Amino acid sequence: MWTLHKNKTHLILTALFIFYILMAFFTPLTHDDWDWYSQYGIQMLQEHFANLNGRYLGNLLEIVAVRFDWFRWVSYAVFSILIIWVTSRFVMHKQPAIICLASFILMVTIPSEIYKQTYGWFAGFYNYVPATLCTLFILWFIVTVLFNQKSLNVSTNIIFYCACFVGQFFMENTTLFNTFIIAVALVLHLYFYKKVNPKFIVGWFISALGTIVMFLNPNYRKIFFEGSDYQTVSSDTGIVDKVYKAATTILPDWIFFNQIVIITIIIGILLVMLFRRNAFTGQHTLKHGLIVCGLLILPVYYFFIYKQLELQQFHMITLTNWLSTFVCFVFLCAFVLAVHTVIDQKEVKYTLYLLIVSILFVCAPLIIVSPIGPRNFYTVYALYAVILLILLAQLNVFNRKSGKVITGLAIICAVIYLGVFYNIHSANENRISQLKNEVNAHPKKEIYSIEKLPFEHYLHHATPTSAKYQALFNEYEGLPKDTKVKYLPYGSINNQQ
């Protein structure tokens, strides 16, 4: 039976690998991808990224990916599949194939604002997805050793050490978080078992070494003390004001409000588990009532106040910022209390605690850095996805009957996304071909007109945003450097014809 499940899992992962190969093929290069394809990428490599950042592996992967299509397609699929694999590893279940499909559905239906800056933008993908992969593996290793008390084989230990080092060269906040969370695991192991775990010690030193190597990059001194053209660690009014604004606006927005769909699903599962427990015990205590109110306050506030009044547009109003932050704090307390109440297994309960804490601490470095974009919260969504999978497993929904539903949903999601990105790819190929033909036919024309791509909200600046990026676009597509292009809404040219 185990062999059957294993073969089924391998078959599903193979199918998903093919899906991501096709997605990489259909996704065009955009924005910074054109920059990395130009001489800029080679220049940064020759300078050892001294004037850029310490994201050495992310930068290297991007430089190679924009120049070799086959590498881009394969690496995109490999990292995407590994994300699904590592999220499913948190759930100890007899149906691993169903868990993988459920994880796939969650990762492919990620909010479009995050998708466009990760899966829809290769420069973002090669920094944020591998960083999250390493962080998730480190967390899974900690959970397995610390809470489940399982002995892992030598190859798994080696992968852990590699993740501790390799994971430090993608994103600054995950670099700091990895070192921090391994230190926390080291202290907790000492507290629980009254002894030091040598694996955590080795992992922490490797992680700390990687952190030092990253932040020895000369550009960080400029960022921290002078400010760079792209990144700063404070605002014009000072670092205290920057921390306050980030903690009361950006973090509530992107940790809670912009993740409202998956959070609402998590709330629904917790409420079902809570009511089941009440029905079984016959108890309806004040604590349970407070938990229900605390869980529901976030979606009620979001849908009936925050979204209705478009409060995200009014961050200059201090009162609304404080109100939003208070609502998020109340929800967070209720979330933790709900987990404490409905989960009986100690190892599962501690795992969920660690994941909730990780959501907060992986974002902590972002409060002093700008700019911050949706891509910075890809890791947060992945952690919510893991929490959701664990809760679904606790609710015993992963069985043969639900497996058919999950399989059907996964197929529907795959077909929809392949259809959407096939249209993007086809439209892009057609518009480039038409533009080249028009340039050849009318080389002295001042401005050429082409359409924007369909579904551009799933791509990061697929339309050049400035003269600089238009020149980079021209270089990548083999057009004359001074070609000027006017971008019309998608379908407008065909409608005129």
Backbone torsions as a table, in degrees:
resi	resn	phi	psi	omega
1	MET	NA	-42.6	179.4
2	TRP	-63.2	-38.0	178.7
3	THR	-63.8	-38.5	178.9
4	LEU	-63.0	-46.6	178.8
5	HIS	-63.1	-37.9	-179.3
6	LYS	-65.8	-44.5	178.8
7	ASN	-64.7	-37.3	178.7
8	LYS	-65.5	-40.2	177.8
9	THR	-63.4	-44.2	178.3
10	HIS	-61.9	-39.1	179.5
11	LEU	-64.5	-43.1	179.6
12	ILE	-65.9	-43.3	178.9
13	LEU	-63.6	-35.4	176.5
14	THR	-64.9	-43.3	178.4
15	ALA	-63.2	-41.2	179.0
16	LEU	-67.9	-34.2	177.0
17	PHE	-61.8	-44.0	177.6
18	ILE	-62.9	-40.7	178.0
19	PHE	-57.3	-48.1	-177.2
20	TYR	-72.0	-28.6	172.7
21	ILE	-60.3	-46.2	179.9
22	LEU	-66.0	-39.1	178.7
23	MET	-63.0	-40.7	177.7
24	ALA	-65.5	-37.9	179.3
25	PHE	-65.7	-39.0	-177.1
26	PHE	-81.3	-17.9	-176.8
27	THR	-85.4	119.1	-178.2
28	PRO	-79.3	158.2	172.1
29	LEU	-69.7	142.1	-178.6
30	THR	-141.4	157.5	168.2
31	HIS	47.3	-114.4	-176.3
32	ASP	-63.2	-21.7	176.5
33	ASP	-58.3	-41.1	177.9
34	TRP	-64.7	-37.4	179.3
35	ASP	-64.1	-45.9	-179.7
36	TRP	-66.4	-27.3	178.1
37	TYR	-72.2	-27.0	-177.4
38	SER	-77.1	-172.5	178.7
39	GLN	-61.9	-22.5	178.8
40	TYR	-54.7	-44.1	-179.6
41	GLY	-61.4	-43.2	178.8
42	ILE	-67.3	-38.7	178.5
43	GLN	-62.6	-45.3	178.4
44	MET	-61.2	-39.5	179.2
45	LEU	-65.1	-43.7	-179.8
46	GLN	-65.2	-30.6	178.0
47	GLU	-86.3	2.9	-177.7
48	HIS	57.6	32.9	177.2
49	PHE	58.5	24.6	-177.6
50	ALA	-64.1	-28.7	-179.5
51	ASN	-102.6	19.1	-177.5
52	LEU	-124.6	-82.6	180.0
53	ASN	-168.2	-178.2	-179.4
54	GLY	-97.8	19.9	177.9
55	ARG	-83.6	60.2	-169.1
56	TYR	-59.6	-48.0	-176.6
57	LEU	-71.7	-39.7	176.8
58	GLY	-60.9	-42.5	178.9
59	ASN	-65.9	-42.6	179.6
60	LEU	-63.2	-44.5	179.0
61	LEU	-60.5	-40.3	179.8
62	GLU	-66.4	-42.1	180.0
63	ILE	-60.5	-42.8	-180.0
64	VAL	-71.9	-42.9	-173.5
65	ALA	-63.3	-37.8	-177.7
66	VAL	-75.7	-12.4	-178.8
67	ARG	-103.7	-23.0	-179.2
68	PHE	-126.6	107.4	-176.2
69	ASP	-58.8	-45.1	-176.1
70	TRP	-60.9	-37.3	178.9
71	PHE	-67.2	-40.2	179.8
72	ARG	-63.4	-44.7	-178.1
73	TRP	-65.3	-47.0	-176.8
74	VAL	-68.7	-47.1	-177.7
75	SER	-65.5	-37.6	176.6
76	TYR	-59.1	-45.2	-179.5
77	ALA	-68.5	-40.9	-177.9
78	VAL	-63.2	-50.5	-179.1
79	PHE	-64.1	-38.6	179.9
80	SER	-65.2	-41.8	178.5
81	ILE	-67.2	-39.8	-179.8
82	LEU	-64.7	-34.8	174.7
83	ILE	-60.1	-45.9	178.6
84	ILE	-63.1	-42.6	-178.9
85	TRP	-63.0	-46.0	-174.9
86	VAL	-73.0	-34.0	176.1
87	THR	-65.8	-37.2	179.5
88	SER	-71.2	-22.5	-179.3
89	ARG	-67.5	-22.4	178.9
90	PHE	-68.8	-21.2	-176.4
91	VAL	-102.1	113.7	177.5
92	MET	-86.3	104.1	-172.8
93	HIS	-145.6	156.8	-179.0
94	LYS	-82.2	-7.4	-179.8
95	GLN	-118.4	69.1	-176.7
96	PRO	-63.2	-29.2	-179.8
97	ALA	-64.4	-41.6	179.4
98	ILE	-66.4	-38.7	178.4
99	ILE	-61.3	-42.8	179.0
100	CYS	-61.3	-42.3	179.3
101	LEU	-66.5	-40.1	177.6
102	ALA	-64.2	-40.4	177.0
103	SER	-63.1	-40.7	177.6
104	PHE	-60.1	-45.0	-179.9
105	ILE	-60.5	-43.5	-179.6
106	LEU	-64.9	-41.6	-176.4
107	MET	-75.6	-28.9	-178.5
108	VAL	-83.3	-21.6	179.1
109	THR	-99.0	25.1	176.2
110	ILE	-58.5	147.6	178.7
111	PRO	-49.8	138.3	-172.8
112	SER	-60.7	-31.7	179.1
113	GLU	-64.2	-34.8	176.9
114	ILE	-79.7	-40.5	-179.5
115	TYR	-57.8	-45.5	-174.4
116	LYS	-63.4	-26.3	-178.3
117	GLN	-101.1	6.0	175.4
118	THR	-127.1	-80.0	-178.5
119	TYR	-69.0	-25.1	-178.9
120	GLY	-96.5	12.6	-177.5
121	TRP	-154.2	110.7	-171.1
122	PHE	-64.9	-34.8	177.9
123	ALA	-61.6	-37.4	175.9
124	GLY	-74.5	-40.1	-177.7
125	PHE	-57.4	-48.3	-173.2
126	TYR	-75.2	-6.5	172.7
127	ASN	-101.1	-44.8	-169.9
128	TYR	-89.3	-36.9	-177.9
129	VAL	-71.7	-49.3	175.9
130	PRO	-62.1	-35.9	177.7
131	ALA	-61.3	-45.6	179.3
132	THR	-66.2	-38.5	178.0
133	LEU	-58.0	-47.6	-179.6
134	CYS	-65.2	-40.9	179.3
135	THR	-63.7	-43.8	179.0
136	LEU	-64.3	-39.7	179.1
137	PHE	-65.4	-41.3	178.0
138	ILE	-61.7	-43.3	178.2
139	LEU	-63.9	-42.3	178.9
140	TRP	-62.6	-42.0	178.7
141	PHE	-62.0	-43.9	179.2
142	ILE	-61.8	-45.9	179.9
143	VAL	-61.1	-44.4	-177.2
144	THR	-65.2	-42.3	-178.1
145	VAL	-79.2	-43.9	-171.4
146	LEU	-80.3	-45.2	-174.0
147	PHE	-100.1	-43.6	-179.7
148	ASN	-83.1	-14.9	176.9
149	GLN	53.5	44.6	178.3
150	LYS	-98.6	142.0	175.0
151	SER	-88.2	127.2	-177.4
152	LEU	-102.0	154.2	-176.9
153	ASN	-75.4	171.4	-175.0
154	VAL	-61.9	-41.2	-177.7
155	SER	-63.4	-38.1	177.9
156	THR	-65.9	-40.1	177.2
157	ASN	-62.4	-41.0	179.6
158	ILE	-64.9	-41.4	177.9
159	ILE	-62.1	-38.4	177.4
160	PHE	-60.9	-46.5	179.8
161	TYR	-64.0	-38.7	178.0
162	CYS	-64.1	-42.4	179.1
163	ALA	-63.7	-36.2	179.2
164	CYS	-62.9	-31.3	-179.3
165	PHE	-94.3	-51.6	-176.7
166	VAL	-62.3	-37.1	-177.2
167	GLY	-67.3	-5.3	-178.0
168	GLN	-89.4	1.2	-173.7
169	PHE	-120.7	36.4	177.7
170	PHE	-125.2	-62.7	-177.2
171	MET	-131.1	139.2	-174.5
172	GLU	-62.9	-42.3	-176.3
173	ASN	-69.1	-37.1	176.8
174	THR	-72.6	-30.7	175.5
175	THR	-60.1	-49.6	179.0
176	LEU	-66.4	-39.0	-178.6
177	PHE	-64.8	-43.5	-179.0
178	ASN	-57.1	-46.4	179.4
179	THR	-63.9	-41.1	-179.3
180	PHE	-65.3	-47.3	-172.8
181	ILE	-71.2	-30.8	175.7
182	ILE	-68.2	-37.9	175.6
183	ALA	-62.9	-41.0	176.9
184	VAL	-62.2	-43.4	178.3
185	ALA	-61.7	-38.9	179.0
186	LEU	-62.0	-45.4	179.6
187	VAL	-66.6	-42.8	-179.8
188	LEU	-64.4	-38.6	178.5
189	HIS	-64.1	-40.1	177.3
190	LEU	-65.0	-38.4	-179.3
191	TYR	-70.5	-44.9	-176.2
192	PHE	-73.7	-43.4	-169.0
193	TYR	-115.4	1.6	176.1
194	LYS	58.9	30.5	175.9
195	LYS	-153.4	157.1	-178.3
196	VAL	-88.7	135.9	177.1
197	ASN	-90.8	116.4	-176.6
198	PRO	-63.9	-27.9	179.5
199	LYS	-65.8	-40.4	178.5
200	PHE	-68.8	-35.3	178.2
201	ILE	-63.8	-49.1	179.6
202	VAL	-62.3	-44.2	179.8
203	GLY	-60.9	-39.9	-179.2
204	TRP	-67.0	-43.3	179.6
205	PHE	-64.4	-40.0	177.7
206	ILE	-64.2	-43.9	179.2
207	SER	-64.2	-43.1	179.1
208	ALA	-63.2	-38.2	177.4
209	LEU	-61.8	-45.3	177.8
210	GLY	-62.2	-38.4	178.0
211	THR	-62.8	-43.7	179.2
212	ILE	-62.6	-44.9	-179.8
213	VAL	-60.5	-42.9	-179.3
214	MET	-62.2	-50.4	-173.0
215	PHE	-83.0	0.1	169.4
216	LEU	-78.5	-8.6	175.9
217	ASN	-56.4	128.5	-174.0
218	PRO	-58.0	-26.6	-175.5
219	ASN	-69.8	-21.4	179.7
220	TYR	-69.5	-31.5	175.4
221	ARG	-62.4	-40.8	178.6
222	LYS	-66.5	-41.1	-179.8
223	ILE	-64.0	-44.5	-175.4
224	PHE	-72.7	-38.5	-170.7
225	PHE	-110.0	-20.8	-177.2
226	GLU	-120.8	-30.3	-173.6
227	GLY	88.9	139.4	179.2
228	SER	-113.4	177.1	-179.4
229	ASP	-67.3	-22.0	-174.8
230	TYR	-112.6	-42.7	-174.2
231	GLN	-122.8	144.4	171.6
232	THR	-138.4	163.7	179.2
233	VAL	-112.2	11.5	175.1
234	SER	-156.7	171.1	178.1
235	SER	-101.1	179.5	-179.8
236	ASP	-64.2	-24.1	-178.4
237	THR	-97.0	7.3	175.5
238	GLY	111.2	162.0	-174.6
239	ILE	-70.0	-32.8	179.2
240	VAL	-63.8	-43.4	178.1
241	ASP	-65.2	-37.2	178.4
242	LYS	-63.1	-45.2	179.3
243	VAL	-62.4	-45.0	-179.3
244	TYR	-60.4	-47.5	-177.7
245	LYS	-66.1	-40.9	180.0
246	ALA	-65.8	-41.6	-177.0
247	ALA	-70.6	-25.1	-177.2
248	THR	-107.5	-4.5	179.7
249	THR	-128.8	-65.1	-173.0
250	ILE	-65.8	-48.1	-176.7
251	LEU	-67.4	-45.5	174.2
252	PRO	-59.0	-39.1	179.5
253	ASP	-59.8	-49.7	-169.5
254	TRP	-95.9	-18.2	174.9
255	ILE	-86.1	-31.0	-174.5
256	PHE	-119.5	-63.0	-169.3
257	PHE	-66.0	-42.8	-178.7
258	ASN	-81.5	-0.5	173.4
259	GLN	-112.2	23.8	-168.5
260	ILE	-63.2	-31.3	-177.0
261	VAL	-65.9	-53.4	-178.4
262	ILE	-68.6	-33.3	177.3
263	ILE	-66.0	-39.6	179.0
264	THR	-63.8	-38.5	176.5
265	ILE	-63.9	-43.7	177.8
266	ILE	-60.6	-43.2	178.6
267	ILE	-60.7	-43.8	179.2
268	GLY	-59.1	-42.9	179.7
269	ILE	-65.7	-43.6	178.7
270	LEU	-61.7	-39.4	178.9
271	LEU	-66.4	-41.9	177.0
272	VAL	-60.3	-45.4	179.7
273	MET	-64.2	-36.9	-179.9
274	LEU	-68.9	-44.1	179.7
275	PHE	-68.4	-34.5	175.0
276	ARG	-62.0	-43.1	179.1
277	ARG	-64.2	-42.3	178.5
278	ASN	-62.7	-40.9	179.7
279	ALA	-65.8	-35.2	-178.6
280	PHE	-73.1	-42.3	-176.7
281	THR	-89.2	-19.2	-177.1
282	GLY	73.5	16.8	-177.9
283	GLN	-109.6	134.8	175.1
284	HIS	-130.1	84.8	-173.0
285	THR	-88.6	165.6	176.2
286	LEU	-60.8	-36.7	179.4
287	LYS	-60.3	-42.6	179.6
288	HIS	-64.7	-38.6	176.9
289	GLY	-63.7	-40.7	178.2
290	LEU	-66.4	-37.0	177.9
291	ILE	-63.0	-45.0	179.9
292	VAL	-60.9	-46.4	179.5
293	CYS	-63.7	-41.0	-179.6
294	GLY	-65.6	-37.0	178.6
295	LEU	-71.3	-40.2	-175.4
296	LEU	-78.2	-17.1	-175.4
297	ILE	-62.6	-34.0	-178.1
298	LEU	-68.5	-56.0	179.7
299	PRO	-64.0	-35.5	178.5
300	VAL	-64.2	-46.3	179.1
301	TYR	-63.4	-41.6	-177.3
302	TYR	-64.9	-51.2	-172.5
303	PHE	-76.1	-32.3	-173.4
304	PHE	-101.5	-16.5	-179.5
305	ILE	-124.6	-61.2	-173.2
306	TYR	-60.3	-51.2	-178.2
307	LYS	-76.3	-39.4	-177.7
308	GLN	-61.9	-41.6	-179.0
309	LEU	-93.0	0.4	-179.7
310	GLU	52.6	51.4	-176.0
311	LEU	-66.6	-18.5	177.3
312	GLN	-64.5	-16.7	178.1
313	GLN	-90.0	-2.9	-173.8
314	PHE	-126.8	47.1	179.5
315	HIS	-70.9	-8.8	177.0
316	MET	-76.9	-10.2	178.6
317	ILE	-91.4	112.0	-174.5
318	THR	-61.9	-40.1	-176.6
319	LEU	-61.1	-43.5	179.8
320	THR	-67.1	-35.1	177.0
321	ASN	-63.5	-45.2	178.9
322	TRP	-64.4	-40.4	179.3
323	LEU	-62.9	-46.0	179.6
324	SER	-62.5	-42.9	179.3
325	THR	-64.0	-40.4	178.6
326	PHE	-63.0	-43.5	179.0
327	VAL	-60.4	-43.5	179.5
328	CYS	-64.3	-38.9	179.2
329	PHE	-65.3	-44.1	178.1
330	VAL	-61.3	-44.5	178.4
331	PHE	-60.7	-44.1	-178.4
332	LEU	-60.9	-43.0	178.2
333	CYS	-62.7	-43.2	179.0
334	ALA	-66.0	-36.0	178.1
335	PHE	-59.7	-50.8	-179.9
336	VAL	-62.9	-43.3	-179.3
337	LEU	-65.9	-35.8	178.1
338	ALA	-65.6	-43.7	177.2
339	VAL	-60.1	-43.7	179.6
340	HIS	-61.2	-33.0	-174.7
341	THR	-83.1	-42.5	-170.0
342	VAL	-94.4	-16.9	-178.9
343	ILE	-99.5	123.6	-178.9
344	ASP	-93.4	-38.1	-177.4
345	GLN	-67.5	123.1	-175.2
346	LYS	-60.9	-42.9	-176.7
347	GLU	-67.0	-36.1	177.8
348	VAL	-69.2	-42.4	179.6
349	LYS	-60.4	-47.3	179.7
350	TYR	-65.2	-35.0	177.3
351	THR	-62.4	-45.0	179.4
352	LEU	-65.5	-39.7	175.2
353	TYR	-57.0	-46.6	-177.7
354	LEU	-63.4	-40.1	-179.9
355	LEU	-66.9	-39.6	178.3
356	ILE	-64.8	-44.5	177.0
357	VAL	-61.7	-38.7	-178.9
358	SER	-63.8	-37.1	178.2
359	ILE	-57.6	-41.2	-178.9
360	LEU	-73.8	-45.6	-172.4
361	PHE	-77.9	-25.7	177.8
362	VAL	-70.3	-21.5	177.6
363	CYS	-92.9	-13.4	-173.6
364	ALA	-54.1	-45.0	179.9
365	PRO	-63.2	-19.2	-176.5
366	LEU	-72.4	-15.8	-176.2
367	ILE	-71.9	-13.9	179.3
368	ILE	-113.9	6.6	-175.9
369	VAL	-117.3	142.4	172.0
370	SER	-141.7	150.4	0.8
371	PRO	-81.3	159.4	175.7
372	ILE	-118.1	134.8	179.8
373	GLY	-126.1	172.0	178.6
374	PRO	-53.2	-32.9	-178.6
375	ARG	-59.9	-28.1	-179.5
376	ASN	-65.5	-15.2	-175.3
377	PHE	-111.4	17.9	172.8
378	TYR	-61.8	-41.3	179.2
379	THR	-62.1	-39.1	178.8
380	VAL	-60.5	-46.4	178.6
381	TYR	-61.3	-42.4	179.5
382	ALA	-60.7	-38.4	178.1
383	LEU	-67.7	-40.5	174.5
384	TYR	-61.1	-39.4	179.0
385	ALA	-61.4	-41.2	177.7
386	VAL	-63.8	-44.5	178.2
387	ILE	-58.9	-44.6	-179.5
388	LEU	-62.4	-43.9	178.9
389	LEU	-61.7	-41.9	179.4
390	ILE	-63.8	-43.1	-180.0
391	LEU	-66.7	-39.0	176.7
392	LEU	-62.4	-39.5	177.2
393	ALA	-64.8	-38.9	177.7
394	GLN	-66.0	-27.1	179.1
395	LEU	-84.4	-2.8	177.7
396	ASN	60.1	43.1	179.3
397	VAL	-93.5	-11.2	-179.1
398	PHE	-88.4	91.3	178.3
399	ASN	-139.5	-174.0	-175.8
400	ARG	-64.0	-39.9	-179.4
401	LYS	-66.1	-49.4	179.7
402	SER	-67.9	-26.1	179.1
403	GLY	-59.6	-36.8	178.7
404	LYS	-67.8	-40.1	178.7
405	VAL	-65.7	-46.0	-179.7
406	ILE	-63.2	-40.7	177.4
407	THR	-62.1	-43.2	178.3
408	GLY	-62.9	-42.6	178.0
409	LEU	-63.7	-40.3	179.3
410	ALA	-63.2	-41.6	178.7
411	ILE	-64.4	-43.7	179.0
412	ILE	-60.7	-46.4	179.1
413	CYS	-60.4	-43.6	-179.0
414	ALA	-63.3	-44.2	-179.4
415	VAL	-64.6	-42.9	-179.4
416	ILE	-62.7	-48.5	-177.0
417	TYR	-68.6	-37.1	176.2
418	LEU	-64.9	-39.3	178.2
419	GLY	-64.5	-43.6	179.8
420	VAL	-62.8	-47.9	-175.3
421	PHE	-78.4	-22.4	171.0
422	TYR	-65.6	-40.9	177.0
423	ASN	-63.3	-40.4	177.0
424	ILE	-61.1	-47.5	-178.9
425	HIS	-63.0	-45.7	-178.6
426	SER	-63.4	-44.6	179.6
427	ALA	-64.4	-37.9	179.7
428	ASN	-66.7	-44.5	178.3
429	GLU	-61.7	-42.3	-178.4
430	ASN	-66.7	-43.3	-177.0
431	ARG	-69.8	-34.8	177.4
432	ILE	-67.5	-41.9	178.5
433	SER	-62.7	-44.0	179.4
434	GLN	-65.7	-38.6	179.7
435	LEU	-65.7	-43.4	179.5
436	LYS	-64.1	-41.2	178.2
437	ASN	-63.3	-39.5	-179.5
438	GLU	-70.2	-37.4	178.0
439	VAL	-64.7	-41.7	178.9
440	ASN	-67.7	-36.4	-177.9
441	ALA	-78.5	-32.9	-177.9
442	HIS	-132.3	70.8	-174.0
443	PRO	-65.5	-20.5	-177.8
444	LYS	-96.4	3.4	-179.8
445	LYS	-66.3	137.1	-175.2
446	GLU	-74.0	-47.5	-177.0
447	ILE	-132.8	132.2	177.7
448	TYR	-105.6	149.7	-178.1
449	SER	-115.2	129.4	172.1
450	ILE	-138.1	164.1	-178.3
451	GLU	-87.1	153.1	168.2
452	LYS	-69.4	168.6	-179.2
453	LEU	-84.7	153.7	172.6
454	PRO	-71.3	151.9	176.5
455	PHE	56.2	40.2	-179.0
456	GLU	-66.3	-14.6	177.4
457	HIS	-71.0	-6.4	173.9
458	TYR	-100.4	5.1	179.4
459	LEU	-128.4	151.8	-178.3
460	HIS	-94.9	102.9	178.2
461	HIS	52.9	56.8	176.7
462	ALA	-65.1	-26.7	173.7
463	THR	-94.7	126.5	179.7
464	PRO	-51.7	135.1	-174.2
465	THR	-96.4	-6.8	-178.2
466	SER	-159.0	174.1	178.0
467	ALA	-62.7	-34.8	178.5
468	LYS	-60.7	-48.7	-177.6
469	TYR	-74.3	-24.9	173.6
470	GLN	-66.5	-40.4	177.9
471	ALA	-65.4	-39.0	177.9
472	LEU	-67.7	-39.1	176.0
473	PHE	-60.9	-44.2	179.2
474	ASN	-61.4	-43.1	-179.5
475	GLU	-63.1	-44.6	-178.5
476	TYR	-65.3	-39.2	-176.9
477	GLU	-87.0	-0.4	178.1
478	GLY	76.2	30.9	178.5
479	LEU	-99.2	159.2	173.9
480	PRO	-55.7	140.6	-172.4
481	LYS	-59.4	-35.7	-175.3
482	ASP	-91.2	14.2	179.3
483	THR	-63.6	125.5	178.4
484	LYS	-105.4	133.1	-173.7
485	VAL	-127.3	135.8	172.4
486	LYS	-103.7	126.5	-175.7
487	TYR	-100.9	119.6	-178.6
488	LEU	-99.9	157.4	177.5
489	PRO	-56.5	147.2	-178.0
490	TYR	-61.4	131.4	179.4
491	GLY	90.0	-7.9	-175.3
492	SER	-69.5	-38.7	-179.4
493	ILE	-67.2	-43.7	178.7
494	ASN	-64.2	-36.9	179.5
495	ASN	-66.5	-36.5	178.5
496	GLN	-67.2	-35.9	179.9
497	GLN	-73.9	NA	NA
